[in-house]
């Protein structure tokens, strides 16, 4: 199959490519499919990979042009420089922090309506890039790109498949009337999708409701990771008992809950823990409060702080852990960090909601606590694993084998390809 795979640039609400997108593209290409991966509205850095991923070709870098319109007339050579991979404003992180909603609301509605000049320019560039080569199918990385669906169908004559990447969270963070307008536009655009593909059964149910689509139009393809590259040949670290956190640092990801749990371990048990914290700071005030606690008397000598980790850095991080903890207040939609930790043979403690229980059905490599669990439940689970190192080792081994069998890049990409091929066989247009 020839597949056009579209993601959003870092500087728009749609966000850049994710690990899931990168894995699907590579897996489909390895499976013999002709995949054209393109980033709209600017370069797309892949979450979890170092720097900029050249897997996705950016069509245009619009952040500078949007805020400095006079640069739109620069010579073509300078225009190429402007399209180089550079740090840009992440509208997704602005959504988290709640700043500049006056910018985000109109931008979201404009993107979803498919009627602005920026989209028409990007679409024209896309047609030039394809140079008359019509794909068999188009994949949109998330619903925030759905404003292009009508034009894609009209000009290419092929079905559109859309992945879900928690775009509903971005929309719900908008001010009114933009929130309601964006909801209506997404539902309208979704009627033109051949199929919507979710990462879990949990979110498939939520997507059916949020997009007002029949269940028959929703399918589940789990995310995949490079299990072979992440596999750790060395024994799991037992001492010091090292607890890992790797996720964006903001309140709904629950790092404060984990810090509470680790402080409880130090005060109330014989466990001698060490906490490793990695991830991009998306809420400065929240992080400043936590950082003061980490530097306090209880944890000052018991923690390490990392920034964003990519590639080999992530693998090295997981190889140094005794246990990995997900203390998120929100249901995890892809839980790539869980897959990576398990693939590395590290047992996982996480809440029984979102995709995590579904992962445990095939790779039972850890302990589940109740959803919205308080810190003391995480502390009890951590104390249990610290006191049973042989059991924790076995959990890590079982989890690693399960990820390799059910959540590898090749396995996930093959499931996606089969869904698309079966759909095209029934109706090629």
C-alpha positions as MATLAB code, in Angstrom:
seq = 'XXXXXXXXXXXXXXXXXXXXXXXXXXXXXXXXXXXXXXXXXXXXXXXXXXXXXXXXXXXXXXXXXXXXXXXXXXXXXXXXXXXXXXXXXXXXXXXXXXXXXXXXXXXXXXXXXXXXXXXXXXXXXXXXXXXXXXXXXXXXXXXXXXXXXXXXXXXXXXXXXXXXXXXXXXXXXXXXXXXXXXXXXXXXXXXXXXXXXXXXXXXXXXXXXXXXXXXXXXXXXXXXXXXXXXXXXXXXXXXXXXXXXXXXXXXXXXXXXXXXXXXXXXXXXXXXXXXXXXXXXXXXXXXXXXXXXXXXXXXXXXXXXXXXXXXXXXXXXXXXXXXXXXXXXXXXXXXXXXXXXXXXXXXXXXXXXXXXXXXXXXXXXXXXXXXXXXXXXXXXXXXXXXXXXXXXXXXXXXXXXXXXXXXXXXXXXXXXXXXXXXXXXXXXX';
ca = [
       0.000    0.000    0.000;
       0.971    3.608   -0.521;
       0.065    5.575    2.596;
       0.258    9.324    3.229;
       0.900    9.810    6.967;
       0.232   13.356    8.225;
       1.195   14.822   11.590;
       1.040   18.377   12.952;
       4.074   20.554   13.590;
       5.233   21.362   17.108;
       3.989   24.940   16.936;
       0.297   24.168   16.454;
      -2.407   22.736   18.659;
      -2.141   19.424   16.846;
       1.302   18.862   18.375;
       4.257   17.121   16.786;
       4.673   13.491   15.961;
       4.555   11.090   18.886;
       6.395    7.857   19.569;
       3.292    6.068   18.335;
       3.442    7.872   14.976;
       7.152    7.203   14.596;
       6.661    3.522   15.434;
       3.756    3.120   13.010;
       5.677    4.732   10.152;
       8.776    2.627   10.716;
       6.746   -0.541   11.222;
       4.700    0.001    8.065;
       7.837    0.718    6.060;
       9.548   -2.382    7.440;
       6.438   -4.340    6.448;
       6.971   -3.360    2.812;
       4.474   -0.515    2.552;
       5.266    2.765    0.799;
       4.719    5.368    3.504;
       5.081    9.128    2.930;
       5.426   10.751    6.394;
       4.817   14.503    6.329;
       4.677   17.159    9.045;
       2.240   20.013    8.415;
       2.620   23.522    9.811;
       6.274   23.116   10.776;
       8.825   20.547   11.939;
       7.744   17.751   14.257;
       9.988   16.555   17.049;
       9.193   13.019   18.048;
       8.389   12.663   21.737;
      10.977   10.399   23.305;
      13.588   10.804   20.597;
      16.600   13.080   20.799;
      16.206   16.291   18.847;
      14.334   16.473   15.577;
      13.166   13.385   13.740;
      13.892   13.577   10.017;
      11.470   10.727    9.571;
       8.802   13.409    9.024;
       9.422   16.002    6.307;
       8.128   19.449    7.369;
       6.309   21.369    4.671;
       6.648   24.798    6.239;
       7.658   26.494    9.470;
       4.882   28.976   10.294;
       5.567   30.047   13.872;
       7.921   32.883   12.925;
       5.699   33.862   10.007;
       2.595   33.987   12.175;
       4.062   36.371   14.713;
       6.315   38.273   12.262;
       4.229   38.510    9.053;
       6.831   40.586    7.199;
       9.076   37.536    7.090;
       6.573   35.857    4.781;
       8.218   37.728    1.883;
      11.803   36.667    2.643;
      13.877   35.152   -0.192;
      13.474   31.413   -0.727;
      16.966   30.664    0.594;
      16.149   32.330    3.904;
      12.803   30.586    3.875;
      14.628   27.272    3.827;
      16.609   28.361    6.880;
      13.381   29.251    8.669;
      12.143   25.718    8.018;
      15.123   24.139    9.736;
      14.342   22.194   12.933;
      14.392   24.801   15.697;
      12.683   25.033   19.075;
       9.173   26.389   18.641;
       6.264   27.346   20.866;
       4.313   24.245   21.856;
       0.637   25.066   21.799;
      -0.099   21.751   23.514;
       1.966   22.750   26.546;
       0.251   26.149   26.540;
      -2.998   24.214   26.790;
      -1.719   22.567   29.957;
      -0.583   25.735   31.631;
      -3.709   27.641   30.658;
      -1.898   30.646   29.195;
      -2.843   32.599   26.084;
      -6.250   30.993   25.576;
      -7.103   33.978   23.372;
      -4.577   32.597   20.850;
      -5.439   28.939   21.189;
      -9.210   29.199   20.792;
      -9.294   30.985   17.430;
      -6.396   28.857   16.177;
      -8.164   25.604   17.079;
     -11.418   26.645   15.381;
      -9.513   27.852   12.332;
      -7.596   24.585   12.008;
     -10.730   22.483   12.388;
     -12.751   24.579    9.932;
     -10.192   23.992    7.183;
     -10.715   27.457    5.750;
      -7.680   29.534    6.675;
      -4.900   30.697    4.379;
      -2.224   28.757    6.233;
      -4.023   25.471    5.585;
      -4.575   26.264    1.920;
      -0.885   27.062    1.517;
       0.144   23.867    3.293;
      -2.309   21.811    1.240;
      -0.923   23.262   -1.985;
       2.609   22.356   -0.887;
       1.416   18.855   -0.037;
      -0.018   18.363   -3.511;
       3.306   19.529   -4.988;
       5.161   17.045   -2.806;
       2.974   14.147   -3.947;
       3.554   15.169   -7.583;
       0.525   13.281   -8.855;
       1.210   10.102   -6.864;
      -2.149    9.197   -5.350;
      -1.963    7.225   -2.090;
      -4.245    4.310   -1.319;
      -5.017    5.785    2.085;
      -4.305    8.823    4.256;
      -3.618    8.584    7.985;
      -4.114   11.660   10.183;
      -2.194   11.482   13.449;
      -5.042   13.113   15.412;
      -8.416   14.772   15.080;
      -6.999   18.321   15.240;
      -5.942   17.773   11.610;
      -9.481   16.827   10.582;
     -10.129   20.229    8.976;
      -8.198   18.933    5.957;
     -10.340   15.806    5.538;
     -12.809   17.155    2.978;
     -10.048   18.611    0.778;
      -7.982   15.424    1.025;
     -10.902   13.251   -0.010;
     -11.870   15.562   -2.868;
      -8.366   15.890   -4.287;
      -6.967   12.415   -3.637;
     -10.085   10.282   -3.838;
      -8.914    7.877   -1.141;
     -10.245    7.075    2.346;
      -9.044    8.925    5.439;
      -8.105    7.064    8.620;
      -7.595    9.022   11.832;
      -5.712    8.134   15.004;
      -6.725    9.508   18.378;
      -4.075   11.259   20.482;
      -6.168   12.816   23.297;
      -7.077   15.865   21.208;
     -10.236   16.045   23.316;
      -8.033   17.228   26.185;
      -6.804   20.148   24.092;
     -10.348   21.094   23.093;
     -11.700   20.888   26.646;
      -9.006   23.364   27.765;
     -10.319   26.058   25.393;
     -12.418   29.003   26.514;
     -15.971   29.414   25.301;
     -17.291   29.850   22.682;
     -14.284   28.165   21.058;
     -14.669   24.943   23.048;
     -18.213   24.341   21.813;
     -17.358   25.393   18.265;
     -14.361   23.053   18.197;
     -16.434   20.126   19.463;
     -19.000   20.647   16.705;
     -16.333   20.936   14.015;
     -14.518   17.776   15.118;
     -17.757   15.799   15.056;
     -18.643   17.176   11.639;
     -15.222   16.327   10.229;
     -15.222   12.863   11.809;
     -18.207   11.844    9.673;
     -15.823   11.815    6.700;
     -13.353    9.386    8.296;
     -13.388    5.834    7.023;
     -12.235    4.680   10.434;
     -10.977    6.074   13.745;
      -8.193    4.082   15.375;
      -7.725    4.195   19.159;
      -4.904    2.873   21.305;
      -7.137    1.074   23.815;
     -10.651   -0.243   24.373;
     -11.073    2.278   27.191;
     -10.524    5.218   24.849;
     -12.472    3.579   22.031;
     -15.590    3.885   24.187;
     -14.790    7.515   25.009;
     -14.095    8.284   21.342;
     -17.429    6.811   20.275;
     -19.107    9.286   22.607;
     -16.928   12.346   21.912;
     -17.095   12.023   18.106;
     -20.707   10.756   18.018;
     -19.719    7.886   15.722;
     -21.108    4.347   15.626;
     -18.926    1.740   17.352;
     -18.402   -0.013   13.997;
     -16.317    2.969   12.833;
     -13.947    2.704   15.814;
     -11.083    0.202   15.973;
      -8.290   -0.499   18.459;
      -4.614   -0.860   17.573;
      -2.284   -0.833   20.601;
       0.918    1.231   20.516;
       4.259   -0.440   19.951;
       7.859    0.074   21.044;
      11.233   -1.256   19.916;
      11.222   -4.081   22.444;
      14.461   -5.645   21.211;
      16.429   -2.397   21.539;
      15.023   -1.763   25.030;
      15.647   -5.267   26.384;
      18.137   -5.176   29.251;
      20.532   -8.154   29.335;
      21.700   -7.254   32.852;
      19.786   -8.198   36.030;
      17.264   -5.719   37.344;
      18.746   -3.266   39.840;
      17.799   -4.162   43.382;
      19.888   -1.756   45.463;
      19.659    1.070   45.882;
      15.904    0.656   45.446;
      15.544    3.109   42.546;
      12.091    4.448   41.682;
      11.570    6.030   38.269;
       9.205    8.726   36.984;
       9.272    9.702   33.301;
       6.441   11.899   32.024;
       5.629   15.572   31.416;
       5.819   17.441   34.715;
       2.418   18.914   35.424;
      -0.206   18.293   38.089;
      -2.395   15.807   36.228;
       0.620   13.495   35.779;
       0.830   13.180   39.559;
       4.521   13.519   40.371;
       3.503   15.063   43.714;
       1.699   11.823   44.596;
       4.876    9.854   43.959;
       6.968   12.310   45.984;
       4.507   11.864   48.886;
       4.861    8.085   48.585;
       8.660    8.181   48.558;
       8.740   10.499   51.571;
       6.474    8.011   53.361;
       8.869    5.174   52.552;
      11.767    7.105   54.070;
       9.869    8.054   57.222;
       7.848    4.921   57.924;
       9.711    1.898   56.525;
      13.164    0.376   56.379;
      13.307    0.854   52.592;
      16.162    3.105   51.416;
      14.698    4.537   48.169;
      16.174    6.741   45.489;
      13.878    8.706   43.169;
      14.805    9.476   39.556;
      12.657   12.151   37.908;
      12.715   12.723   34.141;
      10.455   14.689   31.828;
       9.718   18.074   30.303;
       8.504   20.733   32.721;
       5.131   22.009   31.495;
       4.003   23.776   34.674;
       6.777   25.863   36.222;
       4.915   26.752   39.425;
       3.998   23.142   40.085;
       7.582   22.024   39.471;
       9.087   24.762   41.653;
       7.000   23.602   44.618;
       8.020   19.988   44.066;
      11.646   20.869   43.548;
      11.763   22.586   46.936;
      10.422   19.387   48.508;
      12.971   17.251   46.680;
      15.736   19.503   47.966;
      14.382   19.308   51.516;
      15.790   17.291   54.383;
      13.959   14.025   53.613;
      14.850   13.613   49.936;
      17.843   15.891   49.347;
      20.295   12.984   49.052;
      17.753   10.579   47.579;
      16.871   11.972   44.182;
      18.223   12.694   40.720;
      16.658   15.086   38.222;
      16.843   14.574   34.468;
      15.388   16.689   31.684;
      13.664   15.313   28.623;
      15.213   12.013   27.611;
      15.394   10.544   24.131;
      16.797    7.516   22.370;
      19.661    5.852   24.258;
      19.094    8.180   27.221;
      15.687    6.638   27.848;
      17.075    3.122   27.595;
      19.868    3.963   30.066;
      17.312    5.527   32.406;
      15.165    2.397   32.506;
      18.171    0.120   32.920;
      19.035    1.938   36.158;
      15.617    1.438   37.791;
      14.304   -1.054   40.317;
      10.675   -0.076   39.657;
       8.793    2.384   37.444;
       5.761    4.267   38.748;
       2.856    5.915   36.933;
       0.977    8.093   39.432;
      -1.098    9.999   36.896;
      -4.418   11.543   37.856;
      -5.653   11.185   34.269;
      -6.161    7.879   32.416;
      -3.161    7.108   30.227;
      -4.056    6.876   26.542;
      -0.832    5.372   25.094;
       1.435    4.761   28.111;
       4.555    4.467   25.975;
       6.663    4.903   29.107;
       4.999    1.828   30.625;
       5.742   -0.254   27.520;
       9.356    0.920   27.521;
       9.883    0.182   31.214;
       8.393   -3.295   30.889;
      10.412   -3.996   27.748;
      13.532   -3.175   29.808;
      12.503   -5.717   32.459;
      11.420   -3.151   35.052;
       8.232   -3.902   37.033;
       5.604   -1.163   36.863;
       3.199    0.215   39.466;
       0.289    2.071   37.893;
      -3.413    2.926   38.250;
      -6.079    0.522   37.051;
      -7.561    2.869   34.445;
      -6.967    3.894   30.837;
      -4.756    1.650   28.743;
      -2.614    0.319   31.603;
      -4.928   -2.573   32.675;
      -5.154   -3.617   29.004;
      -1.360   -3.744   28.803;
      -1.270   -5.870   31.943;
      -3.632   -8.389   30.348;
      -0.845   -9.344   27.927;
       2.254   -8.263   29.850;
       1.540   -8.666   33.556;
       4.732   -7.030   34.692;
       3.876   -5.223   37.898;
       1.136   -4.101   40.263;
      -2.067   -2.169   39.661;
      -3.471    0.174   42.281;
      -6.982    1.579   42.200;
      -7.591    4.534   39.945;
      -7.114    7.869   41.717;
      -5.082    6.018   44.359;
      -3.716    8.153   47.207;
       0.003    8.277   47.959;
      -0.147    5.660   50.731;
      -1.312    3.002   48.236;
       1.724    3.673   46.053;
       3.919    3.579   49.152;
       2.516    0.167   50.131;
       3.043   -1.203   46.615;
       6.618    0.114   46.563;
       7.365   -1.383   50.000;
       5.964   -4.733   48.838;
       8.221   -4.897   45.762;
      11.236   -3.748   47.766;
      10.632   -6.558   50.267;
      10.163   -9.236   47.556;
      13.084   -8.804   45.116;
      12.727  -12.266   43.564;
       9.061  -11.616   42.810;
       9.914   -8.209   41.370;
      12.556   -9.828   39.146;
       9.973  -12.305   37.870;
       7.484   -9.503   37.175;
      10.141   -7.733   35.150;
      10.914  -10.874   33.145;
       7.240  -11.633   32.418;
       6.574   -8.026   31.438;
       9.542   -7.933   29.053;
       8.429  -11.114   27.309;
       4.852   -9.856   27.022;
       5.905   -6.549   25.465;
       8.109   -8.326   22.919;
       5.238  -10.608   21.915;
       2.264   -8.245   21.898;
       3.515   -4.646   21.817;
       6.460   -4.579   19.437;
       6.576   -2.013   16.644;
       6.151   -4.723   14.023;
       3.130   -6.235   15.765;
       1.311   -2.914   16.121;
       2.100   -1.767   12.575;
       0.905   -5.094   11.159;
      -2.430   -4.760   12.978;
      -2.826   -1.245   11.580;
      -1.974   -2.398    8.039;
      -4.458   -5.288    8.239;
      -7.271   -2.941    9.291;
      -6.575   -0.587    6.408;
      -6.191   -3.377    3.832;
      -9.435   -5.027    4.913;
     -11.234   -1.696    4.689;
      -9.821   -0.996    1.220;
     -10.803   -4.475    0.048;
     -14.400   -3.764    1.015;
     -14.452   -0.295   -0.549;
     -11.312    1.162   -2.197;
     -12.750    4.723   -2.190;
];
